[in-house]
């Protein structure tokens, strides 16, 4: 029982960290795009 709960918690943590990584990647891409636009102007 405890092992299953731990596994479930682990999966939730992995989902959360994956979502965080996607958010960070998206933010850095947008940031790069904004910098390029500023440099072009």
N, C-alpha and C positions, 0 to 999 in steps of 0.2 A: 504493500500500500504506500509506504513512505517513498519507496523508489519511484513508483509511478507519479507521485506528486512532484518529486524532485525533477523527473523527466519533463513533466508538463511545465514546471516553472522555468526550466532550462530552455524549452522551446519558446516560451513567451519572451525570455531574455534575448534569444537569438533573433526573433521577429523584431523586437524593439531596436536592437543594435543595427539590424539590417535597414530598418526604416530610418534610423538616425544617419547611417552612412549614406543612404540615398538622398536624404535632406541636405547633408553636407556637400555631396557631389553636385546636387542641383544648385545650391547656393554658390559654390565656387564657379560653376559654369556661368551663372547669371552675372557674377562679379566680374569674370573675365570679359564677358560680352559688354558690360557697362564700361569697363576700362577701355576696350577697343573703340567704343562709340565716342568716348571722351577724347581719345587720341586722334580719331578721325576728324573731329570737329576742330 
